[in-house]
Amino acid sequence: QVQLVESGGGLVQAGGSLRLSCAASGRTFSGRAMGWFRQAPGKEREFVAAISWTGGNTYYADSVKGRFTISRDNARNTVYLQMNSLKPEDTAVYYCAASTALITIFGYEYDYWGQGTQVTVSS
């Protein structure tokens, strides 16, 4: 059974920080790029960040560049999203996903998804 399980969401004030984690089963994680996406109420899902299997390549959405950092620990089958200087517009459900692509920003190229974790940023 393939599983991605996110954790670390919560309520934080604007300017604060959170670190999201995504734990993956071994078969899901091995050799795969990983990504974070988010979906706010009434909005479409959007790309946030992606990282290649080796961690040598990363992509970020312009809206989070300089504030968010994606990383991974392949020994722990875990990918992280460190979120700093949070803004109310970062409020959303955050999803991690796994892709067989080298690295991609496109949701349709991810074939496994977690259940999501809520991040709420108060002003």
Phi and psi in degrees as GROMACS dihedral restraints (atoms count N, CA, C in turn):
[ dihedral_restraints ]
;  ai    aj    ak    al  type     phi  dphi    fc
    3     4     5     6     1   -88.0    20    10
    4     5     6     7     1   130.6    20    10
    6     7     8     9     1  -141.1    20    10
    7     8     9    10     1   141.2    20    10
    9    10    11    12     1  -126.0    20    10
   10    11    12    13     1   126.3    20    10
   12    13    14    15     1  -126.3    20    10
   13    14    15    16     1   115.6    20    10
   15    16    17    18     1   -89.4    20    10
   16    17    18    19     1   153.4    20    10
   18    19    20    21     1  -154.7    20    10
   19    20    21    22     1   168.3    20    10
   21    22    23    24     1   103.2    20    10
   22    23    24    25     1    -4.3    20    10
   24    25    26    27     1   -71.4    20    10
   25    26    27    28     1   172.1    20    10
   27    28    29    30     1   163.8    20    10
   28    29    30    31     1  -166.2    20    10
   30    31    32    33     1  -103.7    20    10
   31    32    33    34     1   130.5    20    10
   33    34    35    36     1  -143.5    20    10
   34    35    36    37     1   151.6    20    10
   36    37    38    39     1   -79.7    20    10
   37    38    39    40     1   155.6    20    10
   39    40    41    42     1   -55.3    20    10
   40    41    42    43     1   137.1    20    10
   42    43    44    45     1    92.3    20    10
   43    44    45    46     1   -10.8    20    10
   45    46    47    48     1   -83.6    20    10
   46    47    48    49     1  -174.6    20    10
   48    49    50    51     1  -132.6    20    10
   49    50    51    52     1   152.6    20    10
   51    52    53    54     1  -143.3    20    10
   52    53    54    55     1   152.9    20    10
   54    55    56    57     1  -123.3    20    10
   55    56    57    58     1   119.1    20    10
   57    58    59    60     1   -90.8    20    10
   58    59    60    61     1   145.8    20    10
   60    61    62    63     1  -124.3    20    10
   61    62    63    64     1   150.9    20    10
   63    64    65    66     1  -136.4    20    10
   64    65    66    67     1   111.9    20    10
   66    67    68    69     1   -95.7    20    10
   67    68    69    70     1   130.8    20    10
   69    70    71    72     1  -119.8    20    10
   70    71    72    73     1   150.0    20    10
   72    73    74    75     1   -70.2    20    10
   73    74    75    76     1   153.4    20    10
   75    76    77    78     1   -57.1    20    10
   76    77    78    79     1   -41.5    20    10
   78    79    80    81     1   -67.0    20    10
   79    80    81    82     1   -31.0    20    10
   81    82    83    84     1   -71.0    20    10
   82    83    84    85     1   -37.3    20    10
   84    85    86    87     1   -87.0    20    10
   85    86    87    88     1   -37.1    20    10
   87    88    89    90     1   -60.8    20    10
   88    89    90    91     1   123.8    20    10
   90    91    92    93     1    75.0    20    10
   91    92    93    94     1     3.6    20    10
   93    94    95    96     1  -103.5    20    10
   94    95    96    97     1   146.5    20    10
   96    97    98    99     1   -73.0    20    10
   97    98    99   100     1   152.2    20    10
   99   100   101   102     1  -126.3    20    10
  100   101   102   103     1   148.4    20    10
  102   103   104   105     1  -138.8    20    10
  103   104   105   106     1   159.7    20    10
  105   106   107   108     1  -118.8    20    10
  106   107   108   109     1   134.6    20    10
  108   109   110   111     1  -127.4    20    10
  109   110   111   112     1   165.5    20    10
  111   112   113   114     1  -144.5    20    10
  112   113   114   115     1   155.2    20    10
  114   115   116   117     1  -140.5    20    10
  115   116   117   118     1   118.2    20    10
  117   118   119   120     1   -90.9    20    10
  118   119   120   121     1   157.3    20    10
  120   121   122   123     1   -56.2    20    10
  121   122   123   124     1   130.0    20    10
  123   124   125   126     1    77.3    20    10
  124   125   126   127     1     4.2    20    10
  126   127   128   129     1  -120.9    20    10
  127   128   129   130     1   162.0    20    10
  129   130   131   132     1   -78.2    20    10
  130   131   132   133     1   157.5    20    10
  132   133   134   135     1   -63.8    20    10
  133   134   135   136     1   139.9    20    10
  135   136   137   138     1  -131.9    20    10
  136   137   138   139     1   151.0    20    10
  138   139   140   141     1   -69.8    20    10
  139   140   141   142     1   141.4    20    10
  141   142   143   144     1  -116.5    20    10
  142   143   144   145     1   -55.3    20    10
  144   145   146   147     1  -159.8    20    10
  145   146   147   148     1   155.6    20    10
  147   148   149   150     1  -144.5    20    10
  148   149   150   151     1   154.9    20    10
  150   151   152   153     1  -142.7    20    10
  151   152   153   154     1   140.4    20    10
  153   154   155   156     1   -76.2    20    10
  154   155   156   157     1   170.0    20    10
  156   157   158   159     1   -57.0    20    10
  157   158   159   160     1   -42.8    20    10
  159   160   161   162     1   -79.3    20    10
  160   161   162   163     1   -14.5    20    10
  162   163   164   165     1    83.7    20    10
  163   164   165   166     1    -0.2    20    10
  165   166   167   168     1   -77.8    20    10
  166   167   168   169     1   -16.1    20    10
  168   169   170   171     1  -126.3    20    10
  169   170   171   172     1   135.5    20    10
  171   172   173   174     1  -137.5    20    10
  172   173   174   175     1   148.4    20    10
  174   175   176   177     1  -126.4    20    10
  175   176   177   178     1   148.9    20    10
  177   178   179   180     1  -136.9    20    10
  178   179   180   181     1   146.7    20    10
  180   181   182   183     1   -67.5    20    10
  181   182   183   184     1   147.1    20    10
  183   184   185   186     1   -57.8    20    10
  184   185   186   187     1   -32.4    20    10
  186   187   188   189     1   -68.8    20    10
  187   188   189   190     1   -18.1    20    10
  189   190   191   192     1  -117.8    20    10
  190   191   192   193     1    -6.6    20    10
  192   193   194   195     1   -58.7    20    10
  193   194   195   196     1   131.5    20    10
  195   196   197   198     1    89.2    20    10
  196   197   198   199     1   -13.3    20    10
  198   199   200   201     1  -114.4    20    10
  199   200   201   202     1   -34.6    20    10
  201   202   203   204     1  -107.6    20    10
  202   203   204   205     1   148.5    20    10
  204   205   206   207     1  -135.1    20    10
  205   206   207   208     1   125.5    20    10
  207   208   209   210     1   -97.9    20    10
  208   209   210   211     1   141.5    20    10
  210   211   212   213     1  -151.0    20    10
  211   212   213   214     1   169.0    20    10
  213   214   215   216     1  -146.6    20    10
  214   215   216   217     1   153.0    20    10
  216   217   218   219     1  -124.1    20    10
  217   218   219   220     1    98.3    20    10
  219   220   221   222     1   -67.7    20    10
  220   221   222   223     1   -25.3    20    10
  222   223   224   225     1   -68.9    20    10
  223   224   225   226     1   -27.8    20    10
  225   226   227   228     1  -103.1    20    10
  226   227   228   229     1     3.1    20    10
  228   229   230   231     1    51.9    20    10
  229   230   231   232     1    44.3    20    10
  231   232   233   234     1  -134.5    20    10
  232   233   234   235     1   139.9    20    10
  234   235   236   237     1  -118.2    20    10
  235   236   237   238     1   146.4    20    10
  237   238   239   240     1  -123.1    20    10
  238   239   240   241     1   155.3    20    10
  240   241   242   243     1  -133.6    20    10
  241   242   243   244     1   105.9    20    10
  243   244   245   246     1   -85.9    20    10
  244   245   246   247     1   121.9    20    10
  246   247   248   249     1  -117.7    20    10
  247   248   249   250     1   115.2    20    10
  249   250   251   252     1  -115.1    20    10
  250   251   252   253     1   164.3    20    10
  252   253   254   255     1    49.1    20    10
  253   254   255   256     1    48.3    20    10
  255   256   257   258     1   -64.6    20    10
  256   257   258   259     1   146.0    20    10
  258   259   260   261     1  -120.9    20    10
  259   260   261   262     1   156.1    20    10
  261   262   263   264     1   -55.6    20    10
  262   263   264   265     1   -31.6    20    10
  264   265   266   267     1   -72.8    20    10
  265   266   267   268     1    -5.6    20    10
  267   268   269   270     1   -83.3    20    10
  268   269   270   271     1    -5.4    20    10
  270   271   272   273     1   -62.1    20    10
  271   272   273   274     1   125.7    20    10
  273   274   275   276     1  -179.4    20    10
  274   275   276   277     1   170.3    20    10
  276   277   278   279     1   -88.3    20    10
  277   278   279   280     1   128.5    20    10
  279   280   281   282     1  -103.8    20    10
  280   281   282   283     1   131.9    20    10
  282   283   284   285     1  -120.1    20    10
  283   284   285   286     1   140.3    20    10
  285   286   287   288     1  -102.5    20    10
  286   287   288   289     1   156.9    20    10
  288   289   290   291     1  -150.5    20    10
  289   290   291   292     1   157.2    20    10
  291   292   293   294     1  -120.6    20    10
  292   293   294   295     1   140.1    20    10
  294   295   296   297     1  -134.2    20    10
  295   296   297   298     1   148.8    20    10
  297   298   299   300     1   -85.4    20    10
  298   299   300   301     1    -6.5    20    10
  300   301   302   303     1   -68.3    20    10
  301   302   303   304     1   159.4    20    10
  303   304   305   306     1   -59.3    20    10
  304   305   306   307     1   -46.5    20    10
  306   307   308   309     1  -170.4    20    10
  307   308   309   310     1   141.0    20    10
  309   310   311   312     1  -154.4    20    10
  310   311   312   313     1   150.4    20    10
  312   313   314   315     1  -101.0    20    10
  313   314   315   316     1    -3.5    20    10
  315   316   317   318     1   -93.2    20    10
  316   317   318   319     1   125.1    20    10
  318   319   320   321     1   -59.8    20    10
  319   320   321   322     1   -34.4    20    10
  321   322   323   324     1   -69.0    20    10
  322   323   324   325     1   -12.1    20    10
  324   325   326   327     1   -93.4    20    10
  325   326   327   328     1     4.4    20    10
  327   328   329   330     1  -103.4    20    10
  328   329   330   331     1   130.2    20    10
  330   331   332   333     1  -110.0    20    10
  331   332   333   334     1    -7.5    20    10
  333   334   335   336     1  -130.4    20    10
  334   335   336   337     1   137.3    20    10
  336   337   338   339     1  -132.8    20    10
  337   338   339   340     1   146.6    20    10
  339   340   341   342     1   -83.6    20    10
  340   341   342   343     1  -178.2    20    10
  342   343   344   345     1   -87.4    20    10
  343   344   345   346     1   -13.5    20    10
  345   346   347   348     1    96.9    20    10
  346   347   348   349     1   153.5    20    10
  348   349   350   351     1  -136.4    20    10
  349   350   351   352     1   136.1    20    10
  351   352   353   354     1   -82.1    20    10
  352   353   354   355     1   132.5    20    10
  354   355   356   357     1  -120.0    20    10
  355   356   357   358     1   123.9    20    10
  357   358   359   360     1  -124.5    20    10
  358   359   360   361     1   125.0    20    10
  360   361   362   363     1  -114.1    20    10
  361   362   363   364     1   117.9    20    10
  363   364   365   366     1   -91.8    20    10
  364   365   366   367     1   148.1    20    10
